[in-house]
Amino acid sequence: MWGRAEDTPPQPAADVRAAPRRRGHGLRRVVPVVAVTAALIAAWYLGAAALNWGVVSDARLRAGGPADPWTVLAGTMSHDRPLLPAPHQITAEVWRATVEVAPTSRRSLLYHAGVTLSAALVGLGLGTLGGVLLAVAIAQSRALERILVPWLVASQAIPVLALAPIVIVALGTLGLEGLLPKAIIAAYLCFFPVAISMTKGLGSADPLARDLLRTYSATAAQVFWKLRLPASLPFLFAGLKVAAAASVVGAIVAELPTGAQAGLGARLLAGSYFGQTVQIWAALVAAAVLSASLVGVLAATERLVGRRMGARA
């Protein structure tokens, strides 16, 4: 037996033992992502070669040039108007439209992304405000929940592509143009996930904790602010992440029926009019990066709020 403290065998430091484990855990997380990404890129190149083969082959035959397989294969990777652009073509177009032109130029993806982002953020704010207020009202009344929740679900059955032109035209007759109509379409898509998640979150408070507060003679407002609202925050942030991605979609869809001159939707329209598929895909990549950035900001905010509230990392 080890009877004295000095007789106890030395133990390795916790951080020394945990370091290899952390490195192994990080490697296990990175390798699948890299493998899936590489597989997707390889499949994309194969798809680009297959879809563009006929276009390139016919073009070379009409031009009287060589149409051997290797020449045609090389042409599928560099065609000006491919059916499916190769990843390196999209990357080059994104680089050209973000780095090689001024951010304030109408040829810049940053300029168009900023226009779409402004409408998406306003729509996200409006949708979040409306969703939270409705969720609070529903949480206070079971009858209101039975009345409104079916209508909330039914509202999402209306395709936004059909709704956007109606809203844009109706608001245009009232003299409302520019940012606000696009923000309203974005708010329509943001409203539902925020309202549903917040309603679920406000009802997730521990019943025992609620009973404890009542034994202390806590008012309904105190129960809401001290218990129900903090318990709903994880649900709210989950809904906000969905709403953030939807807000970008709503802003882009709202730009399509108006024939907008700026925004990622306008970039998509211009590419479709002139058959510039590489430009279309570059705008789609910009939209994806914009949505991912908004979700990333919300995820960081969620972690910060969680730490301030004492949540474990």
C-alpha positions as MATLAB code, in Angstrom:
seq = 'MWGRAEDTPPQPAADVRAAPRRRGHGLRRVVPVVAVTAALIAAWYLGAAALNWGVVSDARLRAGGPADPWTVLAGTMSHDRPLLPAPHQITAEVWRATVEVAPTSRRSLLYHAGVTLSAALVGLGLGTLGGVLLAVAIAQSRALERILVPWLVASQAIPVLALAPIVIVALGTLGLEGLLPKAIIAAYLCFFPVAISMTKGLGSADPLARDLLRTYSATAAQVFWKLRLPASLPFLFAGLKVAAAASVVGAIVAELPTGAQAGLGARLLAGSYFGQTVQIWAALVAAAVLSASLVGVLAATERLVGRRMGARA';
ca = [
       0.000    0.000    0.000;
       0.952    3.561   -0.490;
       0.698    4.903    3.026;
       2.141    8.366    2.558;
       1.599   11.095    0.017;
       5.260   11.038   -0.963;
       5.031    7.288   -1.606;
       2.244    7.745   -4.150;
       3.534    7.064   -7.678;
       3.611   10.133   -9.902;
       0.660   10.489  -12.262;
       1.043   11.878  -15.778;
      -0.355   15.331  -16.281;
      -3.965   15.397  -17.490;
      -3.167   17.583  -20.442;
      -0.321   15.281  -21.523;
      -2.636   12.262  -21.504;
      -5.447   14.158  -23.229;
      -3.302   15.714  -25.973;
      -2.958   12.546  -28.137;
      -6.637   11.824  -27.575;
      -7.605   15.305  -28.761;
      -5.368   14.997  -31.805;
      -6.878   11.628  -32.662;
     -10.408   12.959  -32.191;
      -9.678   15.949  -34.408;
      -8.198   13.696  -37.087;
     -11.250   11.448  -37.008;
     -13.432   14.504  -37.612;
     -11.340   15.920  -40.450;
     -10.700   12.755  -42.468;
     -14.383   11.976  -43.277;
     -14.997   15.582  -44.336;
     -11.956   15.568  -46.629;
     -12.890   12.164  -48.067;
     -16.494   13.173  -48.805;
     -15.367   16.493  -50.295;
     -12.853   14.753  -52.564;
     -15.493   12.243  -53.674;
     -17.954   15.028  -54.487;
     -15.356   16.952  -56.496;
     -14.407   13.817  -58.433;
     -18.085   13.081  -59.157;
     -18.551   16.703  -60.241;
     -15.687   16.459  -62.740;
     -17.093   13.213  -64.113;
     -20.528   14.805  -64.445;
     -19.069   17.855  -66.195;
     -17.227   15.638  -68.679;
     -20.311   13.523  -69.375;
     -22.761   16.419  -69.784;
     -20.438   18.624  -71.836;
     -19.105   15.842  -74.087;
     -21.782   16.132  -76.763;
     -21.645   19.936  -76.821;
     -17.868   20.062  -77.239;
     -17.781   17.198  -79.752;
     -20.434   18.791  -81.971;
     -18.737   22.186  -81.805;
     -15.384   20.730  -82.867;
     -16.914   18.752  -85.711;
     -18.677   21.853  -87.047;
     -15.458   23.835  -86.789;
     -13.508   21.113  -88.601;
     -11.150   20.639  -85.676;
      -9.926   17.404  -84.065;
     -12.550   15.432  -82.162;
     -10.464   12.671  -80.625;
     -11.456   11.653  -77.081;
      -8.576   13.399  -75.298;
      -9.170   16.671  -77.119;
     -12.892   16.536  -76.418;
     -12.240   15.667  -72.768;
      -9.963   18.680  -72.423;
     -12.622   20.827  -74.073;
     -15.286   19.723  -71.571;
     -13.155   21.228  -68.814;
     -12.764   24.636  -70.489;
     -15.877   25.227  -72.590;
     -17.165   28.811  -72.517;
     -20.830   27.833  -72.054;
     -20.853   24.362  -70.516;
     -24.007   22.592  -69.421;
     -22.241   21.857  -66.135;
     -19.124   23.926  -65.345;
     -16.149   22.172  -63.822;
     -15.229   23.179  -60.250;
     -12.082   25.020  -61.368;
     -14.135   27.117  -63.809;
     -16.486   28.189  -61.036;
     -13.562   28.918  -58.730;
     -11.915   31.076  -61.400;
     -15.155   33.006  -61.987;
     -15.667   33.593  -58.261;
     -12.067   34.815  -57.961;
     -12.465   37.115  -60.960;
     -15.767   38.559  -59.723;
     -14.589   39.142  -56.151;
     -10.864   39.927  -56.272;
     -10.141   41.282  -59.740;
     -12.939   43.870  -59.798;
     -13.783   46.650  -57.364;
     -16.323   45.703  -54.655;
     -18.521   48.625  -55.712;
     -18.635   47.533  -59.359;
     -21.827   45.979  -60.688;
     -19.658   43.154  -62.028;
     -18.580   42.262  -58.492;
     -20.181   39.384  -56.628;
     -19.454   41.237  -53.402;
     -21.633   44.122  -54.557;
     -24.522   41.833  -55.495;
     -24.094   39.760  -52.329;
     -24.285   42.955  -50.259;
     -27.583   43.915  -51.903;
     -29.059   40.485  -51.221;
     -27.634   40.435  -47.688;
     -29.311   43.721  -46.782;
     -32.748   42.387  -47.790;
     -32.053   39.059  -46.053;
     -31.040   40.710  -42.775;
     -34.075   43.000  -42.716;
     -36.314   40.039  -43.525;
     -34.634   37.934  -40.843;
     -35.198   40.683  -38.296;
     -38.854   41.128  -39.237;
     -39.518   37.400  -39.328;
     -37.761   36.818  -36.014;
     -39.650   39.628  -34.305;
     -43.009   38.412  -35.598;
     -42.246   34.774  -34.818;
     -41.101   35.478  -31.268;
     -44.099   37.694  -30.499;
     -46.523   35.103  -31.833;
     -44.770   32.307  -29.925;
     -45.037   34.277  -26.683;
     -48.752   34.837  -27.318;
     -49.295   31.152  -28.105;
     -47.386   30.094  -24.983;
     -49.745   32.134  -22.829;
     -52.925   30.591  -24.219;
     -53.688   26.983  -25.091;
     -56.752   28.097  -27.048;
     -54.630   30.431  -29.145;
     -52.223   27.580  -29.844;
     -55.024   25.337  -31.127;
     -56.300   28.147  -33.350;
     -53.079   29.551  -34.808;
     -50.676   26.620  -35.164;
     -52.701   24.892  -37.940;
     -52.787   28.184  -39.841;
     -49.038   28.556  -39.391;
     -48.472   25.132  -40.895;
     -50.937   25.815  -43.725;
     -49.177   29.063  -44.602;
     -46.059   27.124  -45.548;
     -47.994   25.145  -48.168;
     -47.981   28.226  -50.433;
     -44.945   28.087  -52.762;
     -42.822   31.187  -52.336;
     -42.235   31.299  -56.106;
     -45.982   31.798  -56.585;
     -46.342   34.195  -53.666;
     -43.417   36.495  -54.473;
     -44.803   38.047  -57.694;
     -48.184   38.680  -56.040;
     -46.598   40.424  -53.054;
     -44.194   42.428  -55.221;
     -46.983   43.658  -57.520;
     -49.352   44.427  -54.644;
     -46.745   46.418  -52.751;
     -45.666   48.150  -55.951;
     -49.175   49.528  -56.431;
     -48.858   51.025  -52.943;
     -45.583   52.687  -53.880;
     -43.428   50.276  -51.870;
     -40.418   49.266  -53.926;
     -36.781   48.424  -53.413;
     -35.653   46.779  -50.196;
     -38.947   46.388  -48.309;
     -40.790   44.011  -50.685;
     -37.775   41.698  -50.821;
     -37.473   41.820  -47.037;
     -41.140   40.878  -46.645;
     -40.677   37.789  -48.812;
     -37.625   36.851  -46.758;
     -39.570   37.458  -43.534;
     -42.309   35.118  -44.767;
     -39.794   32.274  -44.975;
     -38.150   33.187  -41.646;
     -41.369   33.543  -39.668;
     -42.414   29.893  -39.505;
     -39.224   28.202  -38.164;
     -38.759   30.912  -35.537;
     -42.384   30.774  -34.370;
     -42.503   26.981  -34.150;
     -39.124   26.568  -32.451;
     -39.792   29.371  -29.977;
     -43.214   27.929  -29.121;
     -41.608   24.563  -28.462;
     -38.867   26.187  -26.403;
     -41.212   28.199  -24.191;
     -43.051   24.978  -23.336;
     -39.871   23.045  -22.551;
     -39.234   24.514  -19.108;
     -38.863   21.969  -16.308;
     -42.261   21.558  -14.543;
     -40.504   20.996  -11.217;
     -38.608   24.271  -11.574;
     -41.850   26.012  -12.486;
     -43.566   24.599   -9.391;
     -40.596   25.685   -7.268;
     -40.880   29.255   -8.504;
     -44.575   29.233   -7.712;
     -43.882   28.102   -4.161;
     -41.734   31.215   -3.865;
     -44.753   33.280   -5.005;
     -43.132   34.187   -8.321;
     -45.364   36.108  -10.702;
     -46.124   34.923  -14.241;
     -43.716   37.550  -15.590;
     -40.952   36.343  -13.283;
     -41.528   32.737  -14.335;
     -41.334   33.809  -17.973;
     -38.147   35.879  -17.682;
     -36.305   33.675  -15.177;
     -37.271   30.220  -16.416;
     -39.237   29.922  -19.650;
     -37.251   32.404  -21.758;
     -33.787   31.003  -20.838;
     -35.062   27.476  -21.481;
     -36.272   28.500  -24.935;
     -32.984   29.979  -26.169;
     -31.504   26.723  -27.570;
     -34.735   26.170  -29.516;
     -34.731   29.793  -30.685;
     -31.190   29.585  -32.032;
     -32.009   26.326  -33.816;
     -34.913   28.064  -35.536;
     -32.804   31.133  -36.295;
     -30.210   29.032  -38.132;
     -32.912   27.628  -40.384;
     -34.430   31.090  -40.800;
     -31.056   32.651  -41.697;
     -30.570   30.285  -44.615;
     -34.204   30.759  -45.662;
     -33.847   34.547  -45.576;
     -31.178   34.448  -48.293;
     -33.404   32.198  -50.409;
     -36.340   34.563  -49.909;
     -34.316   37.624  -50.867;
     -33.036   35.951  -54.044;
     -36.499   34.693  -55.028;
     -37.935   38.188  -54.477;
     -35.353   39.638  -56.878;
     -36.390   37.362  -59.740;
     -39.892   38.664  -60.654;
     -38.893   42.319  -60.343;
     -36.153   42.216  -62.973;
     -33.791   43.647  -60.367;
     -30.546   45.199  -61.560;
     -28.618   44.298  -58.404;
     -28.472   41.310  -56.112;
     -27.611   37.651  -56.536;
     -31.049   37.067  -58.045;
     -30.280   39.670  -60.709;
     -26.949   37.933  -61.310;
     -28.775   34.645  -61.842;
     -31.211   36.282  -64.257;
     -28.423   37.898  -66.269;
     -26.586   34.601  -66.511;
     -29.713   32.780  -67.693;
     -30.528   35.454  -70.294;
     -27.091   35.277  -71.904;
     -26.430   31.569  -71.356;
     -23.555   32.201  -68.945;
     -23.777   29.042  -66.870;
     -20.441   29.706  -65.155;
     -21.788   33.050  -63.945;
     -24.950   31.334  -62.687;
     -22.972   28.788  -60.700;
     -20.685   31.480  -59.289;
     -23.772   33.341  -58.014;
     -25.054   30.112  -56.465;
     -21.711   29.600  -54.717;
     -21.878   33.177  -53.413;
     -25.407   32.547  -52.097;
     -24.254   29.365  -50.362;
     -21.305   31.149  -48.742;
     -23.613   33.973  -47.654;
     -26.055   31.549  -46.021;
     -23.263   29.584  -44.351;
     -21.744   32.807  -43.004;
     -25.044   33.865  -41.425;
     -25.487   30.436  -39.855;
     -21.895   30.545  -38.595;
     -22.427   33.943  -36.970;
     -25.557   32.652  -35.239;
     -23.721   29.530  -34.059;
     -20.942   31.675  -32.568;
     -23.548   33.907  -30.915;
     -25.269   30.841  -29.487;
     -22.012   29.616  -27.935;
     -21.324   33.055  -26.488;
     -24.799   33.333  -24.981;
     -24.519   29.790  -23.638;
     -21.237   30.574  -21.895;
     -22.706   33.740  -20.397;
     -25.596   31.656  -19.049;
     -23.239   29.076  -17.541;
     -23.644   26.315  -20.114;
     -20.849   23.770  -20.451;
     -18.642   23.982  -23.534;
];
